[in-house]
Amino acid sequence: MKNVELWLVRLCRFAIGVSFALLIVVVLTQVLGRIYGSSPIWTEELTRFSLLYVAAIGAGLALRSGDLVNVDIFCEAFGETWSTRMRLLSAVLTAGMCAMLFIPAWRYVEIGALQTSPAMGLQMTFVHFSVFALLVILFLFAVLRIIAMVVRKEDGRPASFQDYT
């Protein structure tokens, strides 16, 4: 199971790197275009689309590293046993809410087939898929935390930066 988590972390890190690199190139193109007269219109849309994927892919990594909004002060005030239980409950609720939203999010992706972006003419399915991807990635990382806590008897605290290598 640890290998699956490591593989997923590396895949997400690579994908977020690609999305962020695309974001950098598009913004640079936009800035240079403004300096030299006129910026291509498609850069505005592609910047937003890239940013959506950065956020979608990064959500699972943020859950794993503890960078999502937490209530640690509240949880840690109850001692180790209750803190662990609250982290487990939080992971279960996160996974459950993501699972509940899979079908509505997929419907949203399907609606994108009927729409195109104004500047690029891109089918919005690819853009709307970022919402579905966010839910799937967040679900997977929440389930991995649940497995780690139940099977491997870990305390559910976020992974340190060294675990990403």
BELLINPE-V874615 format. One record per residue. N is the residue number from 1. RES is the residue in one letter. PHI is phi in degrees with one decimal (NA if undefined). D_LAST is the distance of its C-alpha to the last C-alpha in Angstrom with 1 decimal. Layout:
BEGIN
n: {N & N}
res: {RES & RES}
phi: {PHI & PHI}
d_last: {D_LAST & D_LAST}
END
This chain:
BEGIN
n: {1 & 2 & 3 & 4 & 5 & 6 & 7 & 8 & 9 & 10 & 11 & 12 & 13 & 14 & 15 & 16 & 17 & 18 & 19 & 20 & 21 & 22 & 23 & 24 & 25 & 26 & 27 & 28 & 29 & 30 & 31 & 32 & 33 & 34 & 35 & 36 & 37 & 38 & 39 & 40 & 41 & 42 & 43 & 44 & 45 & 46 & 47 & 48 & 49 & 50 & 51 & 52 & 53 & 54 & 55 & 56 & 57 & 58 & 59 & 60 & 61 & 62 & 63 & 64 & 65 & 66 & 67 & 68 & 69 & 70 & 71 & 72 & 73 & 74 & 75 & 76 & 77 & 78 & 79 & 80 & 81 & 82 & 83 & 84 & 85 & 86 & 87 & 88 & 89 & 90 & 91 & 92 & 93 & 94 & 95 & 96 & 97 & 98 & 99 & 100 & 101 & 102 & 103 & 104 & 105 & 106 & 107 & 108 & 109 & 110 & 111 & 112 & 113 & 114 & 115 & 116 & 117 & 118 & 119 & 120 & 121 & 122 & 123 & 124 & 125 & 126 & 127 & 128 & 129 & 130 & 131 & 132 & 133 & 134 & 135 & 136 & 137 & 138 & 139 & 140 & 141 & 142 & 143 & 144 & 145 & 146 & 147 & 148 & 149 & 150 & 151 & 152 & 153 & 154 & 155 & 156 & 157 & 158 & 159 & 160 & 161 & 162 & 163 & 164 & 165}
res: {M & K & N & V & E & L & W & L & V & R & L & C & R & F & A & I & G & V & S & F & A & L & L & I & V & V & V & L & T & Q & V & L & G & R & I & Y & G & S & S & P & I & W & T & E & E & L & T & R & F & S & L & L & Y & V & A & A & I & G & A & G & L & A & L & R & S & G & D & L & V & N & V & D & I & F & C & E & A & F & G & E & T & W & S & T & R & M & R & L & L & S & A & V & L & T & A & G & M & C & A & M & L & F & I & P & A & W & R & Y & V & E & I & G & A & L & Q & T & S & P & A & M & G & L & Q & M & T & F & V & H & F & S & V & F & A & L & L & V & I & L & F & L & F & A & V & L & R & I & I & A & M & V & V & R & K & E & D & G & R & P & A & S & F & Q & D & Y & T}
phi: {NA & -62.8 & -66.9 & -63.7 & -63.4 & -63.1 & -62.5 & -64.9 & -61.8 & -64.2 & -63.1 & -66.0 & -62.8 & -64.6 & -64.7 & -68.7 & -64.7 & -64.8 & -62.1 & -70.1 & -63.3 & -61.6 & -58.5 & -63.7 & -63.2 & -67.4 & -65.3 & -62.3 & -60.6 & -64.6 & -65.1 & -62.7 & -62.3 & -69.8 & -65.7 & -97.0 & 126.7 & -142.0 & -90.7 & -59.0 & -66.8 & -69.2 & -66.2 & -61.2 & -66.7 & -64.5 & -62.3 & -63.5 & -65.0 & -63.9 & -64.4 & -59.7 & -71.8 & -59.6 & -66.8 & -63.7 & -73.5 & -73.8 & -61.7 & -66.4 & -64.7 & -67.9 & -62.3 & -65.3 & -88.6 & 86.7 & -87.7 & -75.8 & -62.5 & -125.1 & -119.4 & -59.9 & -59.8 & -66.7 & -64.0 & -70.5 & -72.4 & -97.9 & 88.5 & -61.6 & -61.8 & -70.9 & -62.7 & -63.2 & -62.4 & -68.4 & -66.3 & -65.9 & -60.1 & -61.1 & -65.4 & -64.4 & -65.0 & -62.6 & -62.1 & -64.3 & -66.2 & -62.3 & -61.8 & -64.6 & -92.9 & -57.1 & -66.3 & -60.9 & -66.8 & -67.5 & -61.2 & -62.0 & -63.3 & -64.4 & -61.7 & -60.8 & -66.8 & -91.5 & -128.9 & -131.3 & -72.5 & -64.2 & -85.4 & -97.7 & 72.8 & -77.1 & -63.0 & -69.8 & -55.4 & -67.3 & -75.6 & -64.1 & -62.4 & -60.1 & -67.4 & -63.7 & -61.3 & -57.3 & -63.1 & -65.7 & -65.7 & -63.5 & -60.0 & -61.9 & -68.9 & -66.8 & -64.7 & -62.4 & -67.0 & -61.8 & -61.7 & -61.7 & -76.0 & -83.2 & -84.9 & -92.0 & 58.4 & -80.8 & -87.4 & 82.8 & -68.6 & -58.2 & -70.9 & -81.9 & -60.2 & -64.1 & -70.3 & -79.5 & -84.6}
d_last: {16.2 & 12.7 & 12.1 & 13.8 & 11.7 & 8.4 & 10.6 & 12.0 & 9.1 & 8.2 & 12.0 & 12.6 & 10.4 & 12.3 & 15.5 & 15.4 & 14.8 & 17.8 & 19.8 & 19.3 & 20.2 & 23.2 & 24.1 & 24.0 & 26.2 & 28.6 & 29.1 & 29.6 & 32.2 & 33.8 & 34.2 & 35.5 & 37.8 & 39.3 & 39.8 & 41.7 & 43.7 & 42.3 & 38.8 & 38.3 & 38.8 & 35.9 & 33.3 & 34.0 & 33.3 & 30.2 & 28.7 & 29.3 & 28.0 & 24.7 & 24.4 & 25.1 & 22.2 & 19.8 & 21.0 & 21.1 & 17.6 & 16.2 & 18.3 & 16.2 & 13.0 & 15.4 & 16.8 & 13.5 & 12.8 & 16.5 & 17.4 & 20.2 & 23.6 & 23.9 & 26.9 & 25.2 & 28.4 & 30.5 & 28.3 & 27.7 & 31.5 & 32.3 & 30.7 & 27.8 & 29.5 & 30.5 & 27.3 & 25.4 & 28.1 & 27.8 & 24.1 & 24.8 & 27.8 & 25.8 & 23.3 & 26.3 & 28.2 & 25.3 & 25.0 & 28.8 & 29.4 & 27.0 & 28.8 & 32.1 & 31.3 & 30.3 & 33.9 & 35.0 & 31.9 & 32.6 & 36.2 & 35.0 & 33.2 & 36.4 & 38.5 & 36.5 & 38.2 & 41.4 & 40.2 & 39.1 & 37.7 & 40.6 & 39.3 & 37.1 & 38.9 & 35.6 & 36.0 & 34.6 & 33.1 & 30.0 & 29.9 & 30.8 & 28.1 & 25.6 & 27.1 & 26.8 & 23.2 & 22.4 & 24.2 & 22.6 & 19.0 & 19.9 & 21.8 & 19.0 & 16.7 & 19.8 & 20.7 & 17.4 & 17.9 & 21.5 & 20.7 & 18.3 & 21.2 & 24.0 & 22.9 & 20.3 & 22.3 & 19.5 & 20.8 & 19.2 & 17.8 & 15.0 & 11.4 & 10.3 & 7.9 & 6.0 & 5.6 & 3.8 & 0.0}
END
